[in-house]
Each structure stands twice: as structure tokens, then as C-alpha cells.
Amino acid sequence: MIRFQIRALVTAALLLAAPAVYAQAKLKTKKVIFVMTDGLRWQEVFQGADAGLLNKEAGAVTDVEGLKKEYWRESGGERRKTLMPFFWSVIAGQGQIYGNKEAGSEAYVTNGKNFSYPGYNEIFTGWGDPRVDSNAKRYNQNVTVLEWLHAKPAYKGKVAAFGAWDTFPWILNAPRAGFPVNAGYDAFEMKPMTPTVALLNQLKAEAPRDVAGESHDFFPFHTAMEYMRTKKPSVLYLSLGETDHWAHAGNYTEYLRAAHRVDEYLKRIWEAAQKDPAYRGVTTLVVGVDHGRGEAPVTWKSHGEKLPQAKYVWMAYLGPDTKALGERKNIPAVTQSQVAATISALLGEDYNAAEPKAGKPISDVVGR
């Protein structure tokens, strides 16, 4: 009897000491694909094309009727499905979407800066570091969740990042992190080199540099797709930038087309995962943004500390451990600082133990 009681007490103590292990043992996610698109407003994601910007004055639209034919529909629900059909069919039907302020689902950054480097730092480290106060190319002092995962034997050589913005090697501290980080117009020195990557490198060298420090989105997308096809990484990060570029330029036509293209890229990368035995049934797709923007008709072009509304963002999750709750409504707010721990929790890892300042995982996403 005494022996039985001791055994029961020991078992109870172990359960209390390691609840996360028991919860995580049931998770099916073995791979995460994390896609971000810079500065895409929550307004377009949840409401589609903005009537206040479908004109020459506010949106620099040269063919108003043509753009309306592409993206304008009478209801917000129809407009958003027209702009982002994969997002509002597959992800909304099988995953979870956060950030519709008008539906009682706020998502926001906590860093107070409301621009790119602070936003990426927060999303990768789980906290807003006041030392990160510019977009300057300075190596991040903080260890990101990608670097933290890569340091583990299970993920060594199985993490990679691709981005349009050439500052990502600094944000992710590529020399210290040790995993591939390819960004901007830099050639990707893949080993072994494939014909696809060789061609992409050649096109990068020959392409006009429309924006200093930032390539068109098709370069990181196709490079990431080829890396995924050949190397099968466990954690793949892809960052797209044209939504931010065209908004800063005040070109609403190209901004909407860039957002539509992001949706197409999400569709293609998810469908590729479903066709690949290495990914099918064990992959979670995470989608997000680094900051919000101002409002029509003027401040939509901008973001930053002086635009408090630019703190509002959105995020989405689709995978085998995430219940199909669709567009979330009337729920407690979520923050950008929770993404890092959510990604690690989906993989059965406890990032908060290493970084106590990081936000906690979003419980509904990880099925707890």
C-alpha cells in the first residue's frame, strides 16, 4: 500500500512538473512554414478594397473602372474573397484568423514603434526591445526563435529564411544564427546548386533595382519554394515586401495586386506542402505582418510611432493542431509578441523557458 502511494505521488509530481510535455505529445506539427507580408493593412485583409482609395486623388489609380472590375464588390465579404481567395476559403475554412477590429478581434504590436525592424524583432523574439529603434543594418543582439530552434539537434540544418528586404541577415543575425538567410538581390549560394536557383540568381543580377535594398517578391518566393522542394526544412520563413513598397509609393493599384499575389503564393506553398509526403499532414502554415498602417485617404501610405493606429495587425494559422475556428470574433486581444512562442509550441518546444519576456503561445492555435 505504501509503495503504491509513493508511486502515485511520484507520478503526480512528474505530471505537475512537465504539463507541457504531456500536452505537446499529442501535437502532429513537425514542420512550420511562416510567411509574412510587410505592411499589409488589416482593413484590406478583412474588408477588401477600400472605397476611399479607389480613385486618382488618394490612391493614384489611373484606371478606376478597371481596378474596380478587378477588386470591387458590393459587400465587404465579397471584396475580401476577391482580393484574397485562398485566405478566405482554405484558411478561413480550416484554420484561424485574428485581427478584425470591427468583429471584436484585436491583434497588435507591443513595441510602440509601428515599423519594420522593431516589428520583426518582436515577432521573432517575443518581446519589443526598446534598443531596436530604427531600420538600420545592425546585427540583432537578441536570439530569435529561429536561431533558438536551429541550435537544437532536431532542427540543426533544418531552418532557412528568405526575404525581399535585404536587412533580414541583420534582423536574424545570420552569421551567429548559422542557418541560410537569403534576402534582397543577393545570390543564394545553395549546395548543391540547382538549375532553378542558378536561374534566379542570374535574374537577380540582371533585374532593374526598382527599390533600394528590396527585391520583387517573386525572387524570395521562388527561391524558398525550390529550397523547400529539395531540402525539406522543418522551419521555413518567407518574407514578402511589395505590399509595403507600393503603399509607401501611394500606388493603390499595385498595392492591391501585391496583396492578391501574396494570397496566390500562400495557396501555392500550401498546395506544395500537401503534395509532398515530407510535409503533408504535419505542417502548420503561419501568416502575419510586421506592422499596420494609417487610414484612407492620406495616412494609409505611412506607419510609425506618430500613427498609433499602425499598431494593429493580423495573423492566421492553418495546420493539423489548430482547430477550424475560422475568423475569430469577440475574443481577447492577441499580440505580435505571442507568435514566437506559438510557433515553438506547435513544434512541441517551450520557447518561454528560454525567453521569459516573450509572450505566451496562443492557446486556441495549439489546441489547448
C-alpha positions in Angstrom: 0.0 0.0 0.0 2.8 2.4 1.0 4.7 1.5 -2.2 1.6 2.2 -4.3 1.1 5.6 -2.6 4.7 6.6 -3.2 4.4 5.6 -6.8 1.2 7.6 -7.2 2.8 10.7 -5.6 5.8 10.5 -7.9 3.6 10.1 -10.9 1.5 13.2 -9.8 4.7 15.2 -9.2 6.0 14.3 -12.7 2.7 15.4 -14.3 2.8 18.7 -12.5 6.4 19.3 -13.3 6.0 18.7 -17.0 2.5 19.5 -18.2 3.7 20.9 -21.4 5.4 17.6 -22.4 2.1 15.7 -22.0 0.2 18.3 -23.9 2.8 18.5 -26.7 3.0 14.8 -27.1 -0.3 14.9 -28.9 0.8 17.5 -31.4 1.1 16.5 -35.1 3.0 19.5 -36.3 6.6 18.6 -37.3 7.1 21.5 -39.8 6.3 25.2 -39.8 6.1 27.4 -42.9 6.0 31.1 -41.7 5.0 33.7 -44.3 4.9 37.4 -43.7 3.9 40.3 -46.0 5.2 43.7 -45.0 2.7 46.4 -44.0 -0.5 44.9 -45.4 -3.3 46.6 -43.6 -5.9 44.7 -41.6 -8.5 46.8 -43.4 -7.9 45.2 -46.8 -7.5 41.7 -45.3 -10.9 41.8 -43.6 -12.8 44.3 -45.8 -11.1 44.0 -49.2 -10.5 47.1 -51.5 -11.1 50.4 -49.7 -13.6 52.7 -51.5 -11.7 55.7 -50.2 -8.6 54.7 -52.2 -10.2 53.6 -55.4 -9.5 57.0 -57.1 -6.8 59.1 -58.6 -6.5 61.6 -55.7 -5.9 59.2 -52.7 -4.8 56.0 -54.4 -3.1 57.3 -57.6 -5.4 55.0 -59.6 -5.2 55.7 -63.3 -7.8 53.1 -64.4 -10.5 53.4 -61.8 -13.1 51.3 -63.6 -10.5 48.6 -64.4 -9.4 48.3 -60.8 -13.0 48.2 -59.6 -13.6 45.4 -62.1 -10.7 43.5 -60.6 -11.3 44.0 -56.9 -14.5 46.0 -56.1 -17.6 44.1 -55.0 -20.7 45.4 -53.2 -20.1 43.7 -49.8 -17.0 43.5 -47.7 -17.2 39.8 -47.6 -17.2 39.5 -51.4 -14.4 42.1 -51.7 -12.1 40.3 -49.3 -12.7 36.9 -51.0 -12.0 38.6 -54.4 -8.7 40.1 -53.1 -7.5 37.0 -51.1 -9.5 33.9 -52.2 -7.2 31.3 -50.7 -7.1 33.1 -47.4 -10.9 33.4 -47.1 -11.6 29.9 -48.4 -9.0 27.4 -47.1 -7.5 29.3 -44.1 -10.9 30.7 -43.0 -12.5 27.3 -43.5 -9.8 25.1 -41.9 -7.7 27.4 -39.7 -7.9 30.5 -37.6 -7.7 34.3 -38.5 -7.1 37.1 -35.9 -7.2 40.8 -36.2 -10.6 42.1 -37.4 -11.1 45.0 -35.0 -14.7 45.5 -36.1 -15.5 42.0 -35.1 -14.0 42.2 -31.6 -10.7 40.5 -32.5 -7.8 42.8 -32.0 -4.2 41.9 -32.8 -1.5 44.5 -32.2 2.2 45.1 -31.8 3.6 45.9 -28.4 6.9 47.5 -29.4 5.4 51.0 -29.7 7.4 51.8 -32.9 5.0 50.5 -35.5 7.6 50.0 -38.2 9.6 47.1 -39.7 12.8 46.2 -37.7 11.1 46.6 -34.3 8.1 44.6 -35.6 10.3 41.7 -37.0 12.3 41.7 -33.8 9.2 41.4 -31.7 7.7 38.7 -33.8 10.9 36.6 -33.8 11.9 37.2 -30.2 8.5 37.5 -28.5 9.1 41.0 -27.0 9.6 44.6 -28.0 13.1 45.7 -27.4 13.5 49.5 -27.0 17.0 49.2 -28.3 15.6 48.3 -31.7 14.5 51.8 -32.7 15.5 52.1 -36.4 15.7 50.1 -39.7 19.5 50.4 -39.7 21.5 47.4 -40.6 22.7 46.4 -37.2 23.0 42.8 -36.1 20.2 41.9 -33.7 21.6 41.3 -30.2 18.6 39.2 -29.4 18.3 35.5 -30.2 15.3 34.8 -32.4 13.1 31.8 -32.1 14.5 30.6 -35.5 18.1 30.7 -34.1 16.9 29.1 -30.9 15.3 26.3 -32.8 18.3 25.9 -35.1 20.6 25.4 -32.1 18.6 22.3 -31.1 19.9 19.0 -32.6 16.4 18.2 -34.0 16.5 21.4 -36.1 20.2 21.8 -36.9 20.4 22.4 -40.7 16.6 22.4 -41.0 15.9 26.1 -40.7 16.0 28.6 -43.6 14.8 32.2 -44.2 14.2 34.1 -47.5 13.1 37.7 -47.8 12.6 40.6 -50.2 14.2 43.1 -47.8 18.0 42.9 -47.6 18.0 43.8 -43.9 17.0 40.3 -42.9 20.6 38.9 -42.4 20.9 41.6 -39.7 17.5 41.1 -38.2 18.1 37.3 -37.9 21.8 37.8 -37.2 22.8 35.4 -39.9 26.5 35.0 -39.1 25.7 34.0 -35.5 22.5 32.1 -36.2 24.2 29.7 -38.7 21.2 28.9 -40.9 20.7 30.2 -44.5 19.3 33.7 -44.8 18.9 34.9 -48.3 17.5 38.4 -48.9 17.2 41.2 -51.4 19.2 40.8 -54.6 21.9 38.6 -53.0 22.6 35.4 -54.9 21.7 32.3 -53.0 24.7 30.0 -52.8 22.8 26.8 -52.5 24.7 23.5 -52.2 24.3 21.6 -54.4 23.2 24.3 -56.8 20.0 23.6 -58.8 19.2 25.0 -62.2 16.2 26.9 -60.8 18.3 28.7 -58.1 21.0 29.3 -60.7 18.5 31.0 -63.0 17.0 33.0 -60.1 20.5 34.2 -59.2 21.1 35.3 -62.8 17.8 37.1 -63.0 18.6 38.9 -59.7 21.9 40.1 -61.1 20.2 41.4 -64.3 16.9 42.8 -62.8 16.4 46.5 -62.5 16.8 47.7 -58.9 13.4 49.4 -58.6 13.7 49.8 -54.8 17.0 50.2 -53.0 17.5 47.2 -50.7 14.4 45.3 -51.7 13.7 42.8 -54.5 10.4 42.0 -56.0 8.5 39.3 -54.2 8.9 36.6 -56.8 12.6 36.2 -56.1 12.3 35.1 -52.4 9.1 33.2 -53.1 10.5 31.0 -55.9 13.9 30.6 -54.1 12.1 29.4 -51.0 9.9 27.1 -53.0 12.9 25.5 -54.6 14.6 25.1 -51.2 11.5 23.6 -49.8 11.3 21.1 -52.7 14.9 20.0 -52.4 16.0 20.4 -48.8 12.7 19.8 -46.9 13.4 22.2 -44.0 11.5 21.8 -40.8 11.1 25.6 -40.3 10.9 27.7 -43.5 10.5 31.5 -43.3 9.4 33.7 -46.2 9.0 37.4 -46.1 7.4 39.4 -48.9 7.7 43.2 -49.2 5.8 44.7 -52.1 2.6 45.4 -50.1 4.7 47.9 -48.0 6.6 49.3 -51.0 3.5 50.1 -53.1 1.7 51.6 -50.1 4.6 54.0 -49.4 4.6 54.9 -53.1 0.8 55.7 -52.8 0.0 53.3 -55.6 -3.2 51.6 -54.6 -3.4 49.6 -57.8 -0.1 47.8 -57.3 -0.7 47.5 -53.6 -3.9 45.5 -54.2 -2.2 43.4 -56.8 0.7 42.7 -54.5 -1.8 41.6 -51.8 -3.6 39.3 -54.3 -0.2 37.9 -55.3 0.6 37.1 -51.7 -2.6 35.1 -51.5 -1.6 33.2 -54.6 1.8 32.5 -53.1 0.2 31.2 -49.9 -2.0 28.9 -52.0 0.9 27.6 -54.0 3.2 26.9 -51.0 0.3 25.2 -49.1 -0.6 23.0 -52.0 3.0 22.1 -52.5 3.1 21.0 -48.8 0.0 18.9 -49.3 1.5 17.1 -52.3 4.9 16.4 -50.6 4.9 13.3 -48.2 7.5 15.1 -46.1 5.0 17.9 -45.3 1.6 16.5 -45.8 -0.4 16.2 -42.6 2.4 17.5 -40.4 2.8 21.1 -41.5 1.4 24.3 -39.9 1.2 27.5 -42.0 1.6 30.7 -40.1 0.9 34.1 -41.8 1.4 37.5 -40.4 2.6 41.1 -40.9 5.2 43.3 -39.1 3.0 46.4 -38.6 -0.2 48.1 -39.7 -0.7 51.4 -41.4 -2.7 54.6 -41.3 -6.1 55.2 -42.8 -7.5 56.5 -46.1 -7.2 58.9 -47.7 -3.7 60.1 -46.6 -2.0 58.2 -43.8 -2.5 54.8 -45.4 0.8 55.4 -47.0 2.6 55.6 -43.7 3.2 54.0 -40.3 5.3 54.6 -37.3 5.1 56.0 -33.7 3.1 59.0 -34.8 0.3 56.8 -36.1 -1.0 54.8 -33.2 -3.5 53.0 -35.5 -0.5 51.4 -37.2 0.0 49.1 -34.3 -2.9 47.0 -35.4 -2.0 43.9 -37.3 -3.5 40.5 -38.2 -2.4 36.9 -38.2 -3.5 33.5 -39.4 -2.8 29.8 -38.6 -3.6 26.6 -40.6 -2.4 23.2 -39.6 -3.2 19.8 -38.0 -3.2 21.0 -34.4 -5.2 24.2 -35.0 -9.0 23.8 -34.7 -11.0 25.2 -37.6 -12.5 28.2 -35.7 -12.2 30.4 -38.8 -12.4 34.2 -38.4 -12.2 34.9 -34.7 -14.8 37.2 -33.2 -15.4 38.8 -29.8 -12.3 37.3 -28.2 -9.4 38.6 -26.0 -6.8 40.5 -28.0 -3.7 38.7 -29.2 -0.3 40.4 -29.7 2.6 40.1 -32.1 4.8 39.1 -29.1 2.9 35.7 -28.9 3.9 34.5 -32.4 7.4 33.2 -31.5 6.1 31.1 -28.6 3.2 29.9 -30.6 5.4 28.6 -33.4 7.7 26.8 -30.9 4.7 25.3 -29.1 3.3 23.9 -32.3 6.7 22.1 -32.7 6.5 20.8 -29.1 9.1 23.2 -27.8 8.9 25.7 -24.9 10.4 29.0 -26.0 9.2 30.8 -22.9 11.5 28.7 -20.8 14.4 30.2 -22.7 12.9 33.7 -23.1 10.6 34.6 -20.2 9.9 38.0 -21.6 8.3 36.5 -24.7 4.5 36.4 -25.0 2.8 33.2 -24.3 1.5 30.8 -27.0 -2.0 31.5 -28.3 -3.8 28.6 -26.7 -6.5 28.1 -29.3 -3.9 27.8 -32.0 -2.0 25.0 -30.3 -5.2 23.2 -29.3 -5.0 23.8 -25.6 
